[in-house]
Amino acid sequence: MRAPDSGPQFLPALILLPLCAFVAFLALADWFFPFPSLVLRDWWWGGLQLWDFPTLYRLSPALLPLAVLLLPDRQLGEVLGVFRRAAAAIPRILFHPVALLCVAILGLWVFRSVALAYGDAIFYAEDVIPREAFSERGVLIRYDSIGATLLYSLGYRLTHLWFAFDVVTAFNVLGLLAPLGFLVWVYMNRAKDRLLGGALAVTLLLAGNWSQHTLGPVEYYVQILIAVAVFAILGVEALRGREPLWKPALAFSLGAFFHLMIGWIFPALLYLLWKRWRHESSTLRIYALAAMFIPAFLTGSIAYYFGFDLSYMAESHAIEGKLIPFIDPTHPYTGANYQYSTFDPQHLVHILTQMLLMGWPGVILLAAGAPYIRWRSFVREPDGVFLLIILAATVAFNFLWNPDLRFWRDQDLFAWIGLALCLAGIYAVTGPPGAGMMGNTRKRLLLAALAGGIAWRLGVMVHHSILSENYLHPEALSLDRLGPWIY
């Protein structure tokens, strides 16, 4: 029996309660385990340090979604009325496209993450950007991220020449171009009936855990995650017959230009081609093929021009360093990367917790919306199958590519599972599977997910940004650690 479509959502709240309890447990883990032996704290995302926040705030990602679901209609309307009046008080001039662009640039810059404080981002600052690298033409090109290394390496040389940017400034400016471009693209298409065309849905997407990358160039995963988002949005629109096939194909190719990890969701592209090919005209089919193969040809040409040696691919340690031993419970490799085998319970717990925390808004939508979603329609509609393939591919990536690293956990590398969960959750509530929902139910579910997502990300945005790290931990971005050549 389908749940009622009006009034407080008791059943969704009851379904969501166990997940919220687990999130609350993680937020209060330091109450139950001593530091520094706390396994959960060692596992926690580097730089988050949620335990430094007040207890009530730590509980807010778990409590707010339940409050939104359980709040009576009258009280919920009053709360929303406060936000509407606040929005109405904003001067209309600030909604001008130029003003919005300035606000976006300012926000991205002020809350950019401390990308050089950890991870392989240091590699870009130390090797790719300023040094004479290992190719014949003085540019180091990583085989798995040709576009990103060209962006940072050549971009630094130009910004340093034209604007006298230092390496850190260039790294941040170049890294923020991708999220800025994504926001501009969303704004330009705001009037179209897209999967994420509404401001609320876009905010929900950015509230996922991968949003830390939209606030700063964490390594090179900003570009690839945005490419995946655009590919998914345009793919759904193509399946609905509102966009030609060449557009999502081009988004996929550009994603591969920036990082080859997008190859994990290649089955989604094959499915898209299979469902849409016969509906395209001959001209549009040629455009689709060109969108897939011309970028690959140009990428190879660029790599060859800059002296890229294919033998570098064979010397990569990525497989040895990240791919998990499949079943074997022993430790076949030395070093910190291997702690568990594929089916070790601790590894499975890491995967489940990672899905929960990285895709919290999407998890809220899928769990709380379960009584209202027409699941048979979800798995039969081409849109839903397309997004489920993307989700399954990201789960497989996280399952096999070893997120069980030490403290930092490579959270930027594995963050796209949160993006996939948010996409599936938004579609389940706003798409054909949720078409039977009344507007009040859909609005309440979206608000619950939005509240949980923003509460989860707001602390990270502030604590993990340049604002707090520069003042609380100024040594994190000490230029001395990058070498004397930076000056």
Residue, then its C-alpha position, 0 to 999 in steps of 0.5 A: m500500500r502506497a504511503p499517503d501523499s500529504g502530512p508529515q512523512f512518518l514512514p520515510a522518517l522511520i525508514l531513514l532512522p537507522l541511517c541517521a543513527f549511524v551518521a550520528f554515531l560517526a559524528l560522536a565516535d570520539w565519545f565512544f573510542p579514545f584518541p588516537s587509537l580510534v579506528l573510525r577517526d583514522w578512517w575519517w576523511g582527512g581534513l574534516q575533523l568533525w570532532d572539532f565542531p560543537t555537538l549539536y552541529r555534528l548531529s545536524p546532518a542526521l537530525l535535520p532530515l528527520a526534522v524536515l520529514l516529521l515537521p507538520d505542514r503548517q510549521l514547515g510552511e512557516v519555516l519556508g516563509v522565513f527563507r522566502r522573505a529573506a530571498a525577497a529582501i535581496p536586491r534584484i541587482l544581485f540576480h543580474p547574470v554579471a552579479l551572479l558570476c561575480v558572486a560565484i567567482l568570489g565564493l569559489w575563491v574564498f572557500r577553495s580547499v587547501a589542495l596542496a596540504y595533502g595527496d598528489a596535488i603536491f605532484y602538480a605543484e612540484d613537478v608538473i607546473p614549474r619544472e622542466a619535466f620529462s618529455e622532449r618539449g619540457v612538459l610532463i604528461r600523465y597518461d591517465s590525465i593528459g588534459a589536466t596535466l596540460l591545463y596545469s603545466l601549460g596554464y602555469r607557464l602562461t599565467h606566470l608569463w602574463f600575470a606573474f602568478d606564483v605556482v599556488t595561485a596558478f594552481n587554484v585559478l586553473g583548478l576553479l575554471a571547471p566548477l565555474g564553467f559548470l555553474v555558468w552552463v547550468y545557469m544558461n540552461r536553467a529554463k530547460d526541463r533538464l534533470l538538474g535544471g532547477a536551482l534546488a536540484v543543482t544545489l542538491l547535487l553540489a551538496g553531495n560530498w563530491s562538492q569539496h572539489t567544486l570549491g577547489p582544485v583537489e588534484y585533477y578530479v574536479q574536471i572529471l567529476i564535472a564531466v561525469a555530471v554533465f554526461a549524466i544530465l545530457g544522457v538523460e536528456a538524450l534518452r528523452g529525445r530532447e538532446p542529440l546523442w553527440k552532446p553526451a558523447l562529447a562530454f564523455s570524451l572530454g572527461a576521458f581527456f581529463h582522466l581515464m577513470i571515466g572509462w569505468i562508466f563506459p557501459a553507460l555510454l554503450y547503453l546510451l548509444w544502443k538506445r538512441w542510435r536508431h532514433e538519430s538522423s544520419t547527420l547526427r550519427i556522424y556528429a556522435l561518432a566525431a564527438m567520440f573519436i575526434p577528441a581521442f585523436l586530438t588527445g593522442s596528437i597533443a601527447y605526441y607533439f609534447g613528447f609523450d612516451l607510451s612506455y610511461m604507461a607500462e611503468s605506472h604503479a597505479i594497478e599495483g598501488k590501488l587495485i585490491p587483491f581479489i579474494d586473497p586475504t594475505h598482503p601480496y604487496t608491501g606498503a600502506n595501500y593494502q590492508y584488506s582483501t576484497f571481501d574482508p568485512q572491514h573493506l565492505v564496511h568502508i565501502l558502505t560507509q563511503m557510499l553513505l557519507m559521500g552521497w548523503p543527499g542521494v541516500i536520503l532521497l532513495a531511502a526516504g522516498a522508497p514508499y513513493i518510488r515506483w521501483r519497477s518503473f525506475v528499473r524499466e525506464p531508459d533514464g533510470v537504467f542509464l543512471l543505475i549503470i553509472l551508479a553500479a560502475t562507480v560502486a564497482f570502482n570503489f569496491l575494486w580500487n582500494p579506498d582502504l588507504r591510510f589517513w587521507r583515504d584518497q577521498d577525492l578519487f573515490a568521491w564520484i560514488g556520491l555524485a552517482l547516488c545524488l543523480a539517481g536520488i534526484y531522478a527517483v523523486t523528480g523523474p517518471p518513477g516519482a511522477g505519482m508523488m504529489g507536489n508536497t511529498r516531492k518538495r518535502l523529500l527534496l528539502a530533507a535531502l537538501a538539509g542533510g547535504i548542506a549540513w554535512r558539507l557546510g562544516v567541510m566547506v568552512h573548516h577545509s577551506i583556505l579560510s580556516e586552514n590558513y589561520l589554524h594550520p598555516e604550516a599546511l601551505s608553507l611554501d618552504r615545503l614546495g622548494p626554493w624554486i617556487y619564489 
